[in-house]
Amino acid sequence: MPKISYAKAAADAVAEEMRADPKVFHLSTDAPQSLLKEFGPSRVRETPITESALTGIAIGAVLALAATRFLGTLLFGVEAFDAGTYLGVSAVMVLVGLAASYLPARRASKVDPLVSLRSE
């Protein structure tokens, strides 16, 4: 029995299912090139959403910390590095982001994937 990596085994399993059923397609943040070559961009899609979100969070945190001295002079009763304020604002932002992504995702999950792929 040959030894292969988990990623290769997963890609082989997905390819096997895609060969068996032409309605199957693959969505991932990092699609294997073997799948892309064999099935083309119409059935293999890369969705780099996660990397963008993490990059935005990191940039936002750095900018927030950099602006604390300036904002500390404008706010009364709040220290420059008030942990409660940072946690509260972060929680609100996460909840707003989840709500903003949940509603379109829920609506999109009701659409037949083949119908949307045919329209492109």
Biopython code that builds the backbone (N, CA, C, O; Angstrom):
import numpy as np
from Bio.PDB.StructureBuilder import StructureBuilder

atoms = [
    (1, "MET", "N", (0.845, -1.180, 0.000)),
    (1, "MET", "CA", (0.000, 0.000, 0.000)),
    (1, "MET", "C", (0.890, 1.243, 0.000)),
    (1, "MET", "O", (1.726, 1.393, 0.892)),
    (2, "PRO", "N", (0.733, 2.130, -0.972)),
    (2, "PRO", "CA", (1.601, 3.317, -1.036)),
    (2, "PRO", "C", (1.245, 4.321, 0.053)),
    (2, "PRO", "O", (0.088, 4.450, 0.453)),
    (3, "LYS", "N", (2.268, 5.028, 0.520)),
    (3, "LYS", "CA", (2.050, 6.067, 1.518)),
    (3, "LYS", "C", (1.869, 7.396, 0.797)),
    (3, "LYS", "O", (2.722, 7.819, 0.017)),
    (4, "ILE", "N", (0.740, 8.046, 1.073)),
    (4, "ILE", "CA", (0.470, 9.354, 0.491)),
    (4, "ILE", "C", (0.005, 10.285, 1.604)),
    (4, "ILE", "O", (-0.404, 9.837, 2.675)),
    (5, "SER", "N", (0.072, 11.556, 1.340)),
    (5, "SER", "CA", (-0.340, 12.530, 2.352)),
    (5, "SER", "C", (-1.865, 12.598, 2.440)),
    (5, "SER", "O", (-2.581, 12.130, 1.555)),
    (6, "TYR", "N", (-2.336, 13.193, 3.530)),
    (6, "TYR", "CA", (-3.775, 13.362, 3.712)),
    (6, "TYR", "C", (-4.353, 14.241, 2.602)),
    (6, "TYR", "O", (-5.426, 13.951, 2.074)),
    (7, "ALA", "N", (-3.646, 15.306, 2.252)),
    (7, "ALA", "CA", (-4.130, 16.220, 1.211)),
    (7, "ALA", "C", (-4.276, 15.500, -0.127)),
    (7, "ALA", "O", (-5.257, 15.707, -0.842)),
    (8, "LYS", "N", (-3.298, 14.654, -0.467)),
    (8, "LYS", "CA", (-3.357, 13.901, -1.724)),
    (8, "LYS", "C", (-4.508, 12.906, -1.693)),
    (8, "LYS", "O", (-5.215, 12.748, -2.688)),
    (9, "ALA", "N", (-4.704, 12.235, -0.562)),
    (9, "ALA", "CA", (-5.805, 11.272, -0.448)),
    (9, "ALA", "C", (-7.153, 11.972, -0.574)),
    (9, "ALA", "O", (-8.064, 11.460, -1.224)),
    (10, "ALA", "N", (-7.280, 13.147, 0.049)),
    (10, "ALA", "CA", (-8.529, 13.897, -0.042)),
    (10, "ALA", "C", (-8.781, 14.362, -1.471)),
    (10, "ALA", "O", (-9.907, 14.280, -1.961)),
    (11, "ALA", "N", (-7.739, 14.851, -2.142)),
    (11, "ALA", "CA", (-7.887, 15.296, -3.533)),
    (11, "ALA", "C", (-8.258, 14.128, -4.443)),
    (11, "ALA", "O", (-9.080, 14.283, -5.347)),
    (12, "ASP", "N", (-7.663, 12.967, -4.211)),
    (12, "ASP", "CA", (-8.004, 11.782, -5.011)),
    (12, "ASP", "C", (-9.450, 11.360, -4.795)),
    (12, "ASP", "O", (-10.136, 10.977, -5.742)),
    (13, "ALA", "N", (-9.918, 11.430, -3.540)),
    (13, "ALA", "CA", (-11.299, 11.055, -3.239)),
    (13, "ALA", "C", (-12.285, 12.024, -3.889)),
    (13, "ALA", "O", (-13.306, 11.605, -4.434)),
    (14, "VAL", "N", (-11.978, 13.316, -3.829)),
    (14, "VAL", "CA", (-12.849, 14.310, -4.462)),
    (14, "VAL", "C", (-12.861, 14.107, -5.976)),
    (14, "VAL", "O", (-13.918, 14.178, -6.603)),
    (15, "ALA", "N", (-11.695, 13.855, -6.564)),
    (15, "ALA", "CA", (-11.608, 13.637, -8.006)),
    (15, "ALA", "C", (-12.414, 12.411, -8.422)),
    (15, "ALA", "O", (-13.076, 12.418, -9.460)),
    (16, "GLU", "N", (-12.355, 11.366, -7.613)),
    (16, "GLU", "CA", (-13.115, 10.149, -7.915)),
    (16, "GLU", "C", (-14.622, 10.431, -7.936)),
    (16, "GLU", "O", (-15.335, 9.962, -8.822)),
    (17, "GLU", "N", (-15.089, 11.189, -6.968)),
    (17, "GLU", "CA", (-16.510, 11.529, -6.915)),
    (17, "GLU", "C", (-16.894, 12.468, -8.059)),
    (17, "GLU", "O", (-17.991, 12.359, -8.608)),
    (18, "MET", "N", (-15.998, 13.389, -8.422)),
    (18, "MET", "CA", (-16.295, 14.308, -9.512)),
    (18, "MET", "C", (-16.338, 13.581, -10.852)),
    (18, "MET", "O", (-17.103, 13.961, -11.738)),
    (19, "ARG", "N", (-15.522, 12.540, -11.006)),
    (19, "ARG", "CA", (-15.567, 11.734, -12.230)),
    (19, "ARG", "C", (-16.865, 10.938, -12.302)),
    (19, "ARG", "O", (-17.439, 10.772, -13.378)),
    (20, "ALA", "N", (-17.326, 10.447, -11.153)),
    (20, "ALA", "CA", (-18.524, 9.614, -11.120)),
    (20, "ALA", "C", (-19.800, 10.423, -11.337)),
    (20, "ALA", "O", (-20.757, 9.914, -11.919)),
    (21, "ASP", "N", (-19.827, 11.660, -10.884)),
    (21, "ASP", "CA", (-21.040, 12.471, -10.973)),
    (21, "ASP", "C", (-20.693, 13.857, -11.510)),
    (21, "ASP", "O", (-20.005, 14.620, -10.831)),
    (22, "PRO", "N", (-21.147, 14.196, -12.699)),
    (22, "PRO", "CA", (-20.809, 15.499, -13.278)),
    (22, "PRO", "C", (-21.461, 16.682, -12.551)),
    (22, "PRO", "O", (-21.113, 17.830, -12.825)),
    (23, "LYS", "N", (-22.389, 16.428, -11.642)),
    (23, "LYS", "CA", (-23.029, 17.506, -10.888)),
    (23, "LYS", "C", (-22.192, 17.947, -9.690)),
    (23, "LYS", "O", (-22.458, 18.998, -9.109)),
    (24, "VAL", "N", (-21.184, 17.159, -9.313)),
    (24, "VAL", "CA", (-20.354, 17.479, -8.152)),
    (24, "VAL", "C", (-19.327, 18.535, -8.540)),
    (24, "VAL", "O", (-18.709, 18.451, -9.601)),
    (25, "PHE", "N", (-19.150, 19.525, -7.679)),
    (25, "PHE", "CA", (-18.114, 20.519, -7.885)),
    (25, "PHE", "C", (-17.390, 20.747, -6.564)),
    (25, "PHE", "O", (-17.861, 20.321, -5.510)),
    (26, "HIS", "N", (-16.244, 21.421, -6.625)),
    (26, "HIS", "CA", (-15.369, 21.561, -5.460)),
    (26, "HIS", "C", (-15.134, 23.034, -5.150)),
    (26, "HIS", "O", (-14.733, 23.804, -6.022)),
    (27, "LEU", "N", (-15.393, 23.428, -3.877)),
    (27, "LEU", "CA", (-15.106, 24.780, -3.399)),
    (27, "LEU", "C", (-14.123, 24.668, -2.250)),
    (27, "LEU", "O", (-14.335, 23.874, -1.334)),
    (28, "SER", "N", (-13.058, 25.444, -2.281)),
    (28, "SER", "CA", (-12.113, 25.448, -1.159)),
    (28, "SER", "C", (-11.286, 26.726, -1.204)),
    (28, "SER", "O", (-11.288, 27.452, -2.198)),
    (29, "THR", "N", (-10.579, 26.983, -0.109)),
    (29, "THR", "CA", (-9.724, 28.160, -0.077)),
    (29, "THR", "C", (-8.426, 27.930, -0.838)),
    (29, "THR", "O", (-7.780, 28.890, -1.259)),
    (30, "ASP", "N", (-8.040, 26.684, -1.019)),
    (30, "ASP", "CA", (-6.816, 26.352, -1.746)),
    (30, "ASP", "C", (-7.050, 25.071, -2.534)),
    (30, "ASP", "O", (-6.701, 23.985, -2.073)),
    (31, "ALA", "N", (-7.633, 25.191, -3.709)),
    (31, "ALA", "CA", (-7.982, 24.018, -4.510)),
    (31, "ALA", "C", (-6.729, 23.349, -5.061)),
    (31, "ALA", "O", (-5.820, 24.028, -5.538)),
    (32, "PRO", "N", (-6.677, 22.011, -4.997)),
    (32, "PRO", "CA", (-5.531, 21.301, -5.572)),
    (32, "PRO", "C", (-5.438, 21.544, -7.082)),
    (32, "PRO", "O", (-6.449, 21.524, -7.784)),
    (33, "GLN", "N", (-4.232, 21.768, -7.565)),
    (33, "GLN", "CA", (-4.019, 22.029, -8.982)),
    (33, "GLN", "C", (-4.413, 20.840, -9.853)),
    (33, "GLN", "O", (-4.826, 21.015, -11.000)),
    (34, "SER", "N", (-4.285, 19.624, -9.305)),
    (34, "SER", "CA", (-4.676, 18.444, -10.085)),
    (34, "SER", "C", (-6.167, 18.474, -10.405)),
    (34, "SER", "O", (-6.573, 18.103, -11.506)),
    (35, "LEU", "N", (-6.988, 18.917, -9.442)),
    (35, "LEU", "CA", (-8.430, 19.024, -9.699)),
    (35, "LEU", "C", (-8.717, 20.131, -10.704)),
    (35, "LEU", "O", (-9.547, 19.968, -11.598)),
    (36, "LEU", "N", (-8.035, 21.241, -10.557)),
    (36, "LEU", "CA", (-8.247, 22.367, -11.462)),
    (36, "LEU", "C", (-7.882, 22.000, -12.894)),
    (36, "LEU", "O", (-8.587, 22.378, -13.829)),
    (37, "LYS", "N", (-6.786, 21.267, -13.073)),
    (37, "LYS", "CA", (-6.364, 20.860, -14.418)),
    (37, "LYS", "C", (-7.348, 19.869, -15.040)),
    (37, "LYS", "O", (-7.680, 19.967, -16.221)),
    (38, "GLU", "N", (-7.813, 18.907, -14.222)),
    (38, "GLU", "CA", (-8.679, 17.859, -14.759)),
    (38, "GLU", "C", (-10.106, 18.336, -15.020)),
    (38, "GLU", "O", (-10.704, 17.966, -16.030)),
    (39, "PHE", "N", (-10.660, 19.155, -14.120)),
    (39, "PHE", "CA", (-12.073, 19.519, -14.217)),
    (39, "PHE", "C", (-12.323, 20.964, -14.634)),
    (39, "PHE", "O", (-13.444, 21.319, -15.000)),
    (40, "GLY", "N", (-11.301, 21.786, -14.583)),
    (40, "GLY", "CA", (-11.437, 23.165, -15.040)),
    (40, "GLY", "C", (-12.090, 24.084, -14.020)),
    (40, "GLY", "O", (-12.613, 23.632, -13.002)),
    (41, "PRO", "N", (-12.052, 25.382, -14.309)),
    (41, "PRO", "CA", (-12.570, 26.360, -13.359)),
    (41, "PRO", "C", (-14.094, 26.346, -13.212)),
    (41, "PRO", "O", (-14.624, 26.940, -12.274)),
    (42, "SER", "N", (-14.799, 25.682, -14.120)),
    (42, "SER", "CA", (-16.255, 25.637, -13.986)),
    (42, "SER", "C", (-16.698, 24.701, -12.863)),
    (42, "SER", "O", (-17.790, 24.864, -12.319)),
    (43, "ARG", "N", (-15.855, 23.717, -12.507)),
    (43, "ARG", "CA", (-16.227, 22.789, -11.431)),
    (43, "ARG", "C", (-15.321, 22.870, -10.215)),
    (43, "ARG", "O", (-15.595, 22.230, -9.200)),
    (44, "VAL", "N", (-14.252, 23.642, -10.299)),
    (44, "VAL", "CA", (-13.339, 23.811, -9.163)),
    (44, "VAL", "C", (-13.182, 25.307, -8.908)),
    (44, "VAL", "O", (-12.676, 26.038, -9.760)),
    (45, "ARG", "N", (-13.615, 25.755, -7.743)),
    (45, "ARG", "CA", (-13.572, 27.178, -7.410)),
    (45, "ARG", "C", (-12.748, 27.414, -6.160)),
    (45, "ARG", "O", (-12.859, 26.673, -5.183)),
    (46, "GLU", "N", (-11.925, 28.444, -6.193)),
    (46, "GLU", "CA", (-11.181, 28.859, -5.006)),
    (46, "GLU", "C", (-11.911, 30.032, -4.376)),
    (46, "GLU", "O", (-12.316, 30.965, -5.068)),
    (47, "THR", "N", (-12.077, 29.983, -3.060)),
    (47, "THR", "CA", (-12.801, 31.028, -2.330)),
    (47, "THR", "C", (-11.924, 31.545, -1.197)),
    (47, "THR", "O", (-12.028, 31.056, -0.072)),
    (48, "PRO", "N", (-11.060, 32.527, -1.468)),
    (48, "PRO", "CA", (-10.121, 33.014, -0.446)),
    (48, "PRO", "C", (-10.733, 34.031, 0.519)),
    (48, "PRO", "O", (-10.184, 35.114, 0.717)),
    (49, "ILE", "N", (-11.873, 33.675, 1.116)),
    (49, "ILE", "CA", (-12.554, 34.596, 2.022)),
    (49, "ILE", "C", (-11.840, 34.668, 3.366)),
    (49, "ILE", "O", (-11.692, 35.753, 3.929)),
    (50, "THR", "N", (-11.404, 33.549, 3.875)),
    (50, "THR", "CA", (-10.823, 33.495, 5.208)),
    (50, "THR", "C", (-9.570, 34.352, 5.325)),
    (50, "THR", "O", (-9.402, 35.068, 6.312)),
    (51, "GLU", "N", (-8.700, 34.289, 4.343)),
    (51, "GLU", "CA", (-7.466, 35.050, 4.407)),
    (51, "GLU", "C", (-7.747, 36.552, 4.442)),
    (51, "GLU", "O", (-7.068, 37.294, 5.152)),
    (52, "SER", "N", (-8.725, 36.994, 3.692)),
    (52, "SER", "CA", (-9.075, 38.420, 3.680)),
    (52, "SER", "C", (-9.595, 38.869, 5.033)),
    (52, "SER", "O", (-9.258, 39.958, 5.499)),
    (53, "ALA", "N", (-10.408, 38.044, 5.664)),
    (53, "ALA", "CA", (-10.961, 38.406, 6.975)),
    (53, "ALA", "C", (-9.863, 38.505, 8.022)),
    (53, "ALA", "O", (-9.841, 39.447, 8.813)),
    (54, "LEU", "N", (-8.954, 37.539, 8.032)),
    (54, "LEU", "CA", (-7.870, 37.569, 9.016)),
    (54, "LEU", "C", (-6.942, 38.760, 8.787)),
    (54, "LEU", "O", (-6.464, 39.371, 9.743)),
    (55, "THR", "N", (-6.693, 39.083, 7.540)),
    (55, "THR", "CA", (-5.864, 40.244, 7.234)),
    (55, "THR", "C", (-6.536, 41.530, 7.703)),
    (55, "THR", "O", (-5.876, 42.408, 8.258)),
    (56, "GLY", "N", (-7.823, 41.646, 7.489)),
    (56, "GLY", "CA", (-8.565, 42.819, 7.929)),
    (56, "GLY", "C", (-8.588, 42.970, 9.435)),
    (56, "GLY", "O", (-8.482, 44.082, 9.951)),
    (57, "ILE", "N", (-8.726, 41.851, 10.149)),
    (57, "ILE", "CA", (-8.713, 41.894, 11.611)),
    (57, "ILE", "C", (-7.347, 42.353, 12.117)),
    (57, "ILE", "O", (-7.270, 43.178, 13.028)),
    (58, "ALA", "N", (-6.288, 41.833, 11.544)),
    (58, "ALA", "CA", (-4.940, 42.200, 11.981)),
    (58, "ALA", "C", (-4.648, 43.677, 11.712)),
    (58, "ALA", "O", (-4.106, 44.369, 12.574)),
    (59, "ILE", "N", (-5.002, 44.157, 10.536)),
    (59, "ILE", "CA", (-4.768, 45.566, 10.209)),
    (59, "ILE", "C", (-5.602, 46.466, 11.115)),
    (59, "ILE", "O", (-5.111, 47.489, 11.593)),
    (60, "GLY", "N", (-6.849, 46.096, 11.352)),
    (60, "GLY", "CA", (-7.716, 46.880, 12.224)),
    (60, "GLY", "C", (-7.206, 46.952, 13.648)),
    (60, "GLY", "O", (-7.276, 48.006, 14.280)),
    (61, "ALA", "N", (-6.694, 45.842, 14.161)),
    (61, "ALA", "CA", (-6.160, 45.835, 15.529)),
    (61, "ALA", "C", (-4.935, 46.724, 15.649)),
    (61, "ALA", "O", (-4.795, 47.458, 16.627)),
    (62, "VAL", "N", (-4.053, 46.666, 14.673)),
    (62, "VAL", "CA", (-2.852, 47.506, 14.700)),
    (62, "VAL", "C", (-3.229, 48.987, 14.627)),
    (62, "VAL", "O", (-2.682, 49.801, 15.370)),
    (63, "LEU", "N", (-4.150, 49.335, 13.748)),
    (63, "LEU", "CA", (-4.567, 50.730, 13.632)),
    (63, "LEU", "C", (-5.293, 51.213, 14.892)),
    (63, "LEU", "O", (-5.136, 52.368, 15.289)),
    (64, "ALA", "N", (-6.071, 50.353, 15.511)),
    (64, "ALA", "CA", (-6.766, 50.732, 16.741)),
    (64, "ALA", "C", (-5.774, 51.012, 17.852)),
    (64, "ALA", "O", (-5.919, 51.992, 18.583)),
    (65, "LEU", "N", (-4.771, 50.166, 17.987)),
    (65, "LEU", "CA", (-3.764, 50.400, 19.022)),
    (65, "LEU", "C", (-2.945, 51.654, 18.732)),
    (65, "LEU", "O", (-2.535, 52.357, 19.656)),
    (66, "ALA", "N", (-2.706, 51.933, 17.453)),
    (66, "ALA", "CA", (-1.932, 53.119, 17.098)),
    (66, "ALA", "C", (-2.715, 54.402, 17.371)),
    (66, "ALA", "O", (-2.118, 55.445, 17.641)),
    (67, "ALA", "N", (-4.029, 54.336, 17.304)),
    (67, "ALA", "CA", (-4.851, 55.531, 17.481)),
    (67, "ALA", "C", (-5.250, 55.778, 18.933)),
    (67, "ALA", "O", (-5.960, 56.746, 19.208)),
    (68, "THR", "N", (-4.821, 54.941, 19.862)),
    (68, "THR", "CA", (-5.290, 55.064, 21.246)),
    (68, "THR", "C", (-4.870, 56.378, 21.896)),
    (68, "THR", "O", (-5.657, 56.949, 22.652)),
    (69, "ARG", "N", (-3.690, 56.872, 21.641)),
    (69, "ARG", "CA", (-3.248, 58.125, 22.272)),
    (69, "ARG", "C", (-4.118, 59.295, 21.823)),
    (69, "ARG", "O", (-4.529, 60.125, 22.635)),
    (70, "PHE", "N", (-4.389, 59.350, 20.541)),
    (70, "PHE", "CA", (-5.207, 60.439, 20.030)),
    (70, "PHE", "C", (-6.639, 60.342, 20.569)),
    (70, "PHE", "O", (-7.200, 61.337, 21.028)),
    (71, "LEU", "N", (-7.222, 59.154, 20.514)),
    (71, "LEU", "CA", (-8.601, 59.002, 20.959)),
    (71, "LEU", "C", (-8.731, 59.132, 22.474)),
    (71, "LEU", "O", (-9.786, 59.526, 22.971)),
    (72, "GLY", "N", (-7.677, 58.807, 23.209)),
    (72, "GLY", "CA", (-7.707, 58.946, 24.665)),
    (72, "GLY", "C", (-7.899, 60.389, 25.101)),
    (72, "GLY", "O", (-8.478, 60.637, 26.158)),
    (73, "THR", "N", (-7.430, 61.335, 24.319)),
    (73, "THR", "CA", (-7.609, 62.750, 24.670)),
    (73, "THR", "C", (-9.026, 63.228, 24.384)),
    (73, "THR", "O", (-9.461, 64.232, 24.947)),
    (74, "LEU", "N", (-9.748, 62.528, 23.521)),
    (74, "LEU", "CA", (-11.104, 62.930, 23.167)),
    (74, "LEU", "C", (-12.170, 62.327, 24.074)),
    (74, "LEU", "O", (-13.257, 62.887, 24.211)),
    (75, "LEU", "N", (-11.867, 61.191, 24.693)),
    (75, "LEU", "CA", (-12.855, 60.485, 25.510)),
    (75, "LEU", "C", (-12.581, 60.717, 26.989)),
    (75, "LEU", "O", (-11.444, 60.590, 27.442)),
    (76, "PHE", "N", (-13.605, 61.052, 27.727)),
    (76, "PHE", "CA", (-13.459, 61.281, 29.160)),
    (76, "PHE", "C", (-13.827, 60.010, 29.910)),
    (76, "PHE", "O", (-14.843, 59.381, 29.617)),
    (77, "GLY", "N", (-13.007, 59.638, 30.869)),
    (77, "GLY", "CA", (-13.280, 58.471, 31.702)),
    (77, "GLY", "C", (-12.867, 57.154, 31.081)),
    (77, "GLY", "O", (-13.159, 56.098, 31.642)),
    (78, "VAL", "N", (-12.206, 57.181, 29.953)),
    (78, "VAL", "CA", (-11.737, 55.957, 29.304)),
    (78, "VAL", "C", (-10.235, 56.069, 29.138)),
    (78, "VAL", "O", (-9.734, 57.033, 28.560)),
    (79, "GLU", "N", (-9.527, 55.086, 29.645)),
    (79, "GLU", "CA", (-8.068, 55.098, 29.517)),
    (79, "GLU", "C", (-7.659, 54.703, 28.099)),
    (79, "GLU", "O", (-8.459, 54.153, 27.342)),
    (80, "ALA", "N", (-6.424, 54.985, 27.756)),
    (80, "ALA", "CA", (-5.942, 54.687, 26.402)),
    (80, "ALA", "C", (-5.978, 53.193, 26.107)),
    (80, "ALA", "O", (-6.305, 52.792, 24.990)),
    (81, "PHE", "N", (-5.650, 52.375, 27.083)),
    (81, "PHE", "CA", (-5.648, 50.927, 26.886)),
    (81, "PHE", "C", (-6.675, 50.276, 27.795)),
    (81, "PHE", "O", (-6.329, 49.412, 28.601)),
    (82, "ASP", "N", (-7.929, 50.676, 27.678)),
    (82, "ASP", "CA", (-9.013, 50.123, 28.481)),
    (82, "ASP", "C", (-9.450, 48.786, 27.883)),
    (82, "ASP", "O", (-10.054, 48.752, 26.811)),
    (83, "ALA", "N", (-9.144, 47.687, 28.574)),
    (83, "ALA", "CA", (-9.419, 46.350, 28.045)),
    (83, "ALA", "C", (-10.915, 46.117, 27.847)),
    (83, "ALA", "O", (-11.321, 45.483, 26.873)),
    (84, "GLY", "N", (-11.734, 46.625, 28.765)),
    (84, "GLY", "CA", (-13.173, 46.440, 28.639)),
    (84, "GLY", "C", (-13.740, 47.070, 27.381)),
    (84, "GLY", "O", (-14.607, 46.500, 26.719)),
    (85, "THR", "N", (-13.239, 48.251, 27.063)),
    (85, "THR", "CA", (-13.696, 48.934, 25.853)),
    (85, "THR", "C", (-13.289, 48.154, 24.611)),
    (85, "THR", "O", (-14.092, 47.972, 23.695)),
    (86, "TYR", "N", (-12.037, 47.691, 24.579)),
    (86, "TYR", "CA", (-11.579, 46.910, 23.423)),
    (86, "TYR", "C", (-12.380, 45.625, 23.263)),
    (86, "TYR", "O", (-12.768, 45.272, 22.149)),
    (87, "LEU", "N", (-12.631, 44.924, 24.362)),
    (87, "LEU", "CA", (-13.392, 43.674, 24.281)),
    (87, "LEU", "C", (-14.834, 43.938, 23.863)),
    (87, "LEU", "O", (-15.392, 43.204, 23.047)),
    (88, "GLY", "N", (-15.433, 44.981, 24.420)),
    (88, "GLY", "CA", (-16.812, 45.297, 24.063)),
    (88, "GLY", "C", (-16.975, 45.665, 22.600)),
    (88, "GLY", "O", (-17.874, 45.168, 21.921)),
    (89, "VAL", "N", (-16.105, 46.533, 22.118)),
    (89, "VAL", "CA", (-16.172, 46.945, 20.713)),
    (89, "VAL", "C", (-15.864, 45.762, 19.802)),
    (89, "VAL", "O", (-16.502, 45.595, 18.762)),
    (90, "SER", "N", (-14.894, 44.946, 20.185)),
    (90, "SER", "CA", (-14.572, 43.764, 19.371)),
    (90, "SER", "C", (-15.747, 42.810, 19.302)),
    (90, "SER", "O", (-16.038, 42.265, 18.237)),
    (91, "ALA", "N", (-16.430, 42.598, 20.423)),
    (91, "ALA", "CA", (-17.593, 41.704, 20.433)),
    (91, "ALA", "C", (-18.706, 42.240, 19.535)),
    (91, "ALA", "O", (-19.329, 41.484, 18.789)),
    (92, "VAL", "N", (-18.950, 43.535, 19.609)),
    (92, "VAL", "CA", (-19.991, 44.134, 18.758)),
    (92, "VAL", "C", (-19.620, 43.986, 17.284)),
    (92, "VAL", "O", (-20.473, 43.655, 16.461)),
    (93, "MET", "N", (-18.360, 44.228, 16.949)),
    (93, "MET", "CA", (-17.929, 44.118, 15.551)),
    (93, "MET", "C", (-18.049, 42.676, 15.038)),
    (93, "MET", "O", (-18.452, 42.453, 13.897)),
    (94, "VAL", "N", (-17.699, 41.704, 15.884)),
    (94, "VAL", "CA", (-17.823, 40.302, 15.483)),
    (94, "VAL", "C", (-19.290, 39.950, 15.251)),
    (94, "VAL", "O", (-19.618, 39.279, 14.273)),
    (95, "LEU", "N", (-20.171, 40.398, 16.142)),
    (95, "LEU", "CA", (-21.593, 40.106, 15.980)),
    (95, "LEU", "C", (-22.164, 40.754, 14.721)),
    (95, "LEU", "O", (-22.954, 40.134, 14.009)),
    (96, "VAL", "N", (-21.775, 41.977, 14.448)),
    (96, "VAL", "CA", (-22.239, 42.643, 13.225)),
    (96, "VAL", "C", (-21.711, 41.909, 11.993)),
    (96, "VAL", "O", (-22.448, 41.715, 11.026)),
    (97, "GLY", "N", (-20.447, 41.503, 12.020)),
    (97, "GLY", "CA", (-19.883, 40.757, 10.896)),
    (97, "GLY", "C", (-20.568, 39.426, 10.675)),
    (97, "GLY", "O", (-20.822, 39.038, 9.535)),
    (98, "LEU", "N", (-20.876, 38.712, 11.769)),
    (98, "LEU", "CA", (-21.584, 37.436, 11.640)),
    (98, "LEU", "C", (-22.979, 37.637, 11.076)),
    (98, "LEU", "O", (-23.416, 36.882, 10.208)),
    (99, "ALA", "N", (-23.670, 38.640, 11.559)),
    (99, "ALA", "CA", (-25.016, 38.911, 11.043)),
    (99, "ALA", "C", (-24.974, 39.307, 9.575)),
    (99, "ALA", "O", (-25.815, 38.878, 8.785)),
    (100, "ALA", "N", (-23.993, 40.128, 9.213)),
    (100, "ALA", "CA", (-23.891, 40.588, 7.835)),
    (100, "ALA", "C", (-23.528, 39.459, 6.880)),
    (100, "ALA", "O", (-23.908, 39.508, 5.710)),
    (101, "SER", "N", (-22.812, 38.453, 7.340)),
    (101, "SER", "CA", (-22.456, 37.346, 6.455)),
    (101, "SER", "C", (-23.462, 36.204, 6.531)),
    (101, "SER", "O", (-23.586, 35.429, 5.582)),
    (102, "TYR", "N", (-24.182, 36.088, 7.647)),
    (102, "TYR", "CA", (-25.132, 34.989, 7.803)),
    (102, "TYR", "C", (-26.330, 35.130, 6.860)),
    (102, "TYR", "O", (-26.735, 34.165, 6.211)),
    (103, "LEU", "N", (-26.885, 36.322, 6.792)),
    (103, "LEU", "CA", (-28.095, 36.498, 5.985)),
    (103, "LEU", "C", (-27.856, 36.223, 4.497)),
    (103, "LEU", "O", (-28.643, 35.486, 3.901)),
    (104, "PRO", "N", (-26.816, 36.774, 3.865)),
    (104, "PRO", "CA", (-26.579, 36.424, 2.455)),
    (104, "PRO", "C", (-26.194, 34.951, 2.270)),
    (104, "PRO", "O", (-26.557, 34.334, 1.269)),
    (105, "ALA", "N", (-25.464, 34.397, 3.229)),
    (105, "ALA", "CA", (-25.074, 32.985, 3.111)),
    (105, "ALA", "C", (-26.299, 32.077, 3.201)),
    (105, "ALA", "O", (-26.392, 31.074, 2.493)),
    (106, "ARG", "N", (-27.217, 32.432, 4.062)),
    (106, "ARG", "CA", (-28.445, 31.629, 4.195)),
    (106, "ARG", "C", (-29.255, 31.697, 2.908)),
    (106, "ARG", "O", (-29.781, 30.683, 2.450)),
    (107, "ARG", "N", (-29.358, 32.883, 2.323)),
    (107, "ARG", "CA", (-30.090, 33.027, 1.075)),
    (107, "ARG", "C", (-29.382, 32.277, -0.056)),
    (107, "ARG", "O", (-30.031, 31.641, -0.886)),
    (108, "ALA", "N", (-28.052, 32.355, -0.085)),
    (108, "ALA", "CA", (-27.296, 31.679, -1.143)),
    (108, "ALA", "C", (-27.362, 30.160, -1.006)),
    (108, "ALA", "O", (-27.277, 29.447, -2.006)),
    (109, "SER", "N", (-27.514, 29.660, 0.218)),
    (109, "SER", "CA", (-27.562, 28.210, 0.404)),
    (109, "SER", "C", (-28.844, 27.611, -0.163)),
    (109, "SER", "O", (-28.923, 26.400, -0.365)),
    (110, "LYS", "N", (-29.839, 28.437, -0.420)),
    (110, "LYS", "CA", (-31.098, 27.947, -0.973)),
    (110, "LYS", "C", (-31.067, 27.872, -2.504)),
    (110, "LYS", "O", (-31.994, 27.348, -3.121)),
    (111, "VAL", "N", (-29.996, 28.398, -3.114)),
    (111, "VAL", "CA", (-29.871, 28.395, -4.572)),
    (111, "VAL", "C", (-29.189, 27.106, -5.013)),
    (111, "VAL", "O", (-28.219, 26.666, -4.397)),
    (112, "ASP", "N", (-29.697, 26.514, -6.068)),
    (112, "ASP", "CA", (-29.078, 25.315, -6.620)),
    (112, "ASP", "C", (-27.715, 25.696, -7.214)),
    (112, "ASP", "O", (-27.649, 26.582, -8.066)),
    (113, "PRO", "N", (-26.627, 25.043, -6.782)),
    (113, "PRO", "CA", (-25.287, 25.417, -7.265)),
    (113, "PRO", "C", (-25.135, 25.296, -8.778)),
    (113, "PRO", "O", (-24.445, 26.108, -9.394)),
    (114, "LEU", "N", (-25.758, 24.311, -9.374)),
    (114, "LEU", "CA", (-25.620, 24.149, -10.823)),
    (114, "LEU", "C", (-26.285, 25.292, -11.573)),
    (114, "LEU", "O", (-25.809, 25.693, -12.635)),
    (115, "VAL", "N", (-27.372, 25.819, -11.041)),
    (115, "VAL", "CA", (-28.039, 26.945, -11.687)),
    (115, "VAL", "C", (-27.126, 28.165, -11.665)),
    (115, "VAL", "O", (-27.004, 28.871, -12.666)),
    (116, "SER", "N", (-26.487, 28.414, -10.528)),
    (116, "SER", "CA", (-25.606, 29.587, -10.437)),
    (116, "SER", "C", (-24.350, 29.394, -11.276)),
    (116, "SER", "O", (-23.854, 30.363, -11.850)),
    (117, "LEU", "N", (-23.821, 28.186, -11.368)),
    (117, "LEU", "CA", (-22.634, 27.957, -12.195)),
    (117, "LEU", "C", (-22.967, 28.106, -13.687)),
    (117, "LEU", "O", (-22.137, 28.583, -14.460)),
    (118, "ARG", "N", (-24.166, 27.705, -14.089)),
    (118, "ARG", "CA", (-24.546, 27.841, -15.497)),
    (118, "ARG", "C", (-24.707, 29.293, -15.903)),
    (118, "ARG", "O", (-24.519, 29.641, -17.069)),
    (119, "SER", "N", (-25.057, 30.145, -14.939)),
    (119, "SER", "CA", (-25.326, 31.541, -15.280)),
    (119, "SER", "C", (-24.045, 32.346, -15.468)),
    (119, "SER", "O", (-24.105, 33.473, -15.960)),
    (120, "GLU", "N", (-22.896, 31.806, -15.096)),
    (120, "GLU", "CA", (-21.639, 32.564, -15.215)),
    (120, "GLU", "C", (-20.989, 32.353, -16.574)),
    (120, "GLU", "O", (-19.928, 32.914, -16.845)),
]
sb = StructureBuilder()
sb.init_structure("model")
sb.init_model(0)
sb.init_chain("A")
sb.init_seg("    ")
for serial, (resi, resn, name, xyz) in enumerate(atoms, 1):
    if name == "N":
        sb.init_residue(resn, " ", resi, " ")
    sb.init_atom(name, np.array(xyz, "f"), 0.0, 1.0, " ", f" {name:<3s}", serial, name[0])
structure = sb.get_structure()
